[in-house]
Amino acid sequence: MDFVKKFTSGESDNQQSADGRKEENSSSSSGGGFMDKVNEFGGGGKKGEQNEDALDKAVDFVQEKFLGQGDQSNETAAEQAKDEAISDFIRGKYKDTTGSDFPVEDKDKKYGA
């Protein structure tokens, strides 16, 4: 099943060379693969990262720096949807607690743009 996850997420197989460096063996590293296009259409990738509001970026920062989840600058559409759900939860709890909207306005998602 790992090969399915690697295929759909655009991950590559990394192998270690004789001198200890990692080498990538993937045709999707060129950035123009079919799954990359599907991911971008779904709201992921670099274009999706540009469409995030400040709270989504804060969620990415916490995941990267404090939870050790690695680089958050090129997430899949599913990861970005998860981050959006987290930020929506935070906004909802803030409103329930304070009675006012969260100070940072939520950006509308643009799919396939």
Residue, then its C-alpha position, 0 to 999 in steps of 0.5 A: m500500500d505504500f506505493v499507492k500513497k507514494f504514487t498519489s502524493g507525488e513522493s519519491d523513492n529515496q535511496q542512499s548512495a555509497d557516500g551516504r547521500k540520499e538520491e531521488n529516483s522519481s519522475s514527479s520531482s520535475g513538478g509536472g506530473f499528472m498527480d501534481k496537476v490533480n493535487e493543484f486542482g484540488g487546492g494543494g501544492k505551492k498555489g494552495e499555500q499562497n491562498e492560505d490566511a494567517l491562521d492557516k499559516a500559523v497552524d502550519f508553523v506549529q505543525e512544522k516547528f513544534l510537532g515535527q511534521g516537516d516542511q509545510s510549504n508544499e502540502t497536498a490538498a488533503e493536508q491543506a483541507k486538514d489544516e483548514a478544518i483545524s483553523d475553522f475549529i479554532r475560529g468556532k471555539y474562539k467565537d463560542t468563548t468570546g462571542s466575537d469573530f476571530p480577528v483574522e478573516d478566513k480566506d475563501k478557497k480557490y480550487g483549480a486556480 
